[in-house]
């Protein structure tokens, strides 16, 4: 922080390890406030609370929350509504567990196909025949 505990947007970006454009994007999305511009010139000033909020946004993103979910999390945090946060986090955990299950099934199917593959591949390829024959669900549910 600067001597008066204020940061420029560049310092905020540096502190959080993101680009200035990322901060501006989160501001346009309504996740991060844009400080008022000083009347007598100068730079917009960010505070420690802005650093914490930006880091919370980045943490939520890293956990797989969408921007809309992140907005809900931040709103709940601002209201100190722990139950809403727990509910949303629980739903996200269940979604992640479903993705893990789907990925594990895909991993097993691929490993099985590759294990059945021989070095001198006959025509048609054994892997292609298996892909056509199996109903493999991807992690995104497609």
Secondary structure, DSSP 4 states (H G I P E B T S, - for coil): --TTS-B-HHHHHHHHT--HHHHHHHHHTTSS--PPPPTTS----B-HHHHHHHHHHHHHHHTT--HHHHHHHHHHHHHT-HHHHHHHHHHHHHHHHHHHHHHHHHHHHHHHHHHH--SSPPSSPHHHHHHHHS-PPPTT--
